[in-house]
Amino acid sequence: MEYKILDKINFPSDIRNLDKKDLKTLADELRHRTIETVSKTGGHLGAGLGVVELTVAIHYVFNTPRDKLIWDVGHQAYPHKIITGRKKKIETLRKKDGLYGFVRRSESEYDPFGTAHSSTSVSAGLGIKIAKDINNDNANVICVVGDGALSAGLAYEGLNNAGALKKQLIVILNDNKMSIDKPVGAMSTYLARLLSSKSYSSLRNLIKKISKTLPENFSNTLYRTEEYSKGILSGGTLFEELGFYYLGPIDGHNMKDLLSVLENLRDNQFDKPIFLHCITKKGKGYKPAEKSDDKFHGVEKFNIDTGQIIKKSNQKTYSSVFGETLTKIAKNDEKIVAITAAMMSGTGLKIFKENFEARFFDVGIAEQHAVTMAAGMATEGFKPFVAIYSTFLQRAYDQIVHDVAIQKLPVRFAIDRAGMVGSDGPTHAGSFDITFLSTLPNFIVMAPSNQAELIRMIKTSSLINDFPSAFRYPRGTDTLTGQFEELNEIDIGKGYFVQEGNEIAILNLGTRLNECIEACKILKQSDIYPTLVDARFAKPIDTEIIDKILDNHKYLITIEEGSIGGFASHVMNYINNVRVKKTKTIIKNIFFPDKFIEHMKPEEQYEEIKMNVSSIVGRIRELLDDRIININEFNHKR
Ligand SMILES: Cc1ncc(C[n+]2csc(CCOP(=O)(O)OP(=O)(O)O)c2C)c(N)n1
């Protein structure tokens, strides 16, 4: 498709050469290009569509990349990527060797700070501003943060510090009244009140307020450009109390208003940071997105005309198995409560909310709070299930250690998106949870090898009342075999033999089990019959089963979808430091390599890290080839 203006734009410097009246057309074209792209690549759409005007206006007014622009989360930065030198590459988004689905420093000088987890922008921006000040560099620093991201404590830590330091940082609130699901919390209500409050509607009053609060030159300029000051208010807000100049709310899709305000911010000196409140619409300009419940927050490839997703799997996701199972168990156990940190749909908990509204808690993007709140509930005899993606749980580590593990509170962690996650890449991969949880005293850590096992583990953890427990499961789908009713809870710390063979044993933790089964089938053709064990527990490990393996096998391979220091480390610790009997069994451990794995399809990732079927076969053959070499050496020496 040809674009009248966008085709001439490669960098923000091209935009700055445009006539102001063409910026609206540029924004419309950029919006269209973004829709066109995401329909082919999949990814985050709604958020980007909501900031198209803001993106164009910021790059037009400010001197990026010298002025630093920091997008919170970074999922809304696709339009920004298109006009900052990545127009041709945009269709490689989220693919192997292609552009990243969030923001990363290595991709462009227009991306001064990597993001993907939410609510970091103010802290990062403040750090950059402080450094600039020390270097006598007066470049502007602009952070764009969403209303959803403002539910996280980290955002307030940044605002609080910025207010106290009186740095001339520009924070733009992109208020679309949406997180992924509906936004939650008192802040969301407060922002809505700011928007609707009648007392701010009179232009005369507004100007008066502004004149009182803002530096003189700024309010004078504002006065002159009356047309945009409609709706602007200042003073008396929470943000003022935090030490900011508060401006807004303004219409974040009105190019003229945006330009006037941003130019004022650029051309004036302030003795405090600025908080500019912009009202935007998530999914703006694309009807199917505007109408959908999640405003096309994250989508697969879709048909542009209809908005229909092109390929939908009819298999069940692990997340939905979790949500449905917990809902069934909760029917007979009124102590069960479910907690999510802004990921109700993603974690499959919508069904739980529909059934038990009063026992469901979406705390917003507040993982730390979610964990400590769950710990509080556990002290009162409740059975909290905290469903958080592995990668986001990293943020709540001290709460896990200090509030849960040390107090031995029976909080249940449902850890979604464990292992490789495909096109969301290293910022979203669930690589570390086995390691960081199983290192903690008192924790019980499980990893189901399939969806039936997941059901068993949810049932099991509902019965663990003396310890914290966790079960971790991957993104994606599988075929569920087995009925809820017939799937019983399991014994703590007990694995099971999937098949008994000889010479070599595979000790698997998690959903590589299918690959191991396939690998065994292939090896059988070469008369190799491995024993295969599903360990189920990373902690406590099944020492009885390990003893049996060591007594009867020359070789042992452990396999898990996580970093070094996890399951294998506990197995090796048992063998080397705890077990009295020495072993001659040769042991290899398969886990994630010591590097962050790039974004690509999950199957490509597992191929790269040598954890797919053919690699598992290859690794077993390698071990057995060593056997031949060893025997040859032995014969030779004789
Ligand atoms: C720490 C963390 N938890 C959860 C997420 C998942 N997540 C990505 S975007 C998003 C919603 C952000 O809402 P908002 O800041 O309002 O931006 P919008 O998508 O509405 O533009 C969430 C919860 C995340 N990126 N980081």
The ligand as an SDF file (V2000), in Angstrom:
LIG
                    3D

 26 27  0  0  0  0  0  0  0  0999 V2000
    5.3730   -6.2660   35.6920 C   0  0  0  0  0  0  0  0  0  0  0  0
    4.4080   -6.5580   34.5820 C   0  0  0  0  0  0  0  0  0  0  0  0
    3.2560   -7.1950   34.8580 N   0  0  0  0  0  0  0  0  0  0  0  0
    2.3810   -7.4570   33.8690 C   0  0  0  0  0  0  0  0  0  0  0  0
    2.6390   -7.0830   32.5840 C   0  0  0  0  0  0  0  0  0  0  0  0
    1.6880   -7.4570   31.4550 C   0  0  0  0  0  0  0  0  0  0  0  0
    1.1320   -6.2510   30.8320 N   0  0  0  0  0  0  0  0  0  0  0  0
    1.5920   -5.7770   29.6590 C   0  0  0  0  0  0  0  0  0  0  0  0
    0.8170   -4.4020   29.1760 S   0  0  0  0  0  0  0  0  0  0  0  0
   -0.1990   -4.4330   30.4950 C   0  0  0  0  0  0  0  0  0  0  0  0
   -1.2470   -3.3870   30.6600 C   0  0  0  0  0  0  0  0  0  0  0  0
   -0.6470   -2.0490   30.7040 C   0  0  0  0  0  0  0  0  0  0  0  0
   -1.6720   -1.1130   30.7870 O   0  0  0  0  0  0  0  0  0  0  0  0
   -1.3310    0.3910   30.4570 P   0  0  0  0  0  0  0  0  0  0  0  0
   -0.0830    0.7870   31.1500 O   0  0  0  0  0  0  0  0  0  0  0  0
   -2.5410    1.1910   30.7660 O   0  0  0  0  0  0  0  0  0  0  0  0
   -1.0210    0.3980   28.9200 O   0  0  0  0  0  0  0  0  0  0  0  0
   -2.0180    0.1640   27.7020 P   0  0  0  0  0  0  0  0  0  0  0  0
   -1.8170   -1.2500   27.2720 O   0  0  0  0  0  0  0  0  0  0  0  0
   -3.4210    0.4210   28.1650 O   0  0  0  0  0  0  0  0  0  0  0  0
   -1.5780    1.1420   26.7000 O   0  0  0  0  0  0  0  0  0  0  0  0
    0.0930   -5.5230   31.3180 C   0  0  0  0  0  0  0  0  0  0  0  0
   -0.6260   -5.8630   32.5620 C   0  0  0  0  0  0  0  0  0  0  0  0
    3.8570   -6.4350   32.3440 C   0  0  0  0  0  0  0  0  0  0  0  0
    4.2250   -6.0420   31.1060 N   0  0  0  0  0  0  0  0  0  0  0  0
    4.7020   -6.1720   33.3400 N   0  0  0  0  0  0  0  0  0  0  0  0
  1  2  1  0
  2  3  1  0
  2 26  2  0
  3  4  2  0
  4  5  1  0
  5  6  1  0
  5 24  2  0
  6  7  1  0
  7  8  2  0
  7 22  1  0
  8  9  1  0
  9 10  1  0
 10 11  1  0
 10 22  2  0
 11 12  1  0
 12 13  1  0
 13 14  1  0
 14 15  2  0
 14 16  1  0
 14 17  1  0
 17 18  1  0
 18 19  2  0
 18 20  1  0
 18 21  1  0
 22 23  1  0
 24 25  1  0
 24 26  1  0
M  CHG  1   7   1
M  END
$$$$
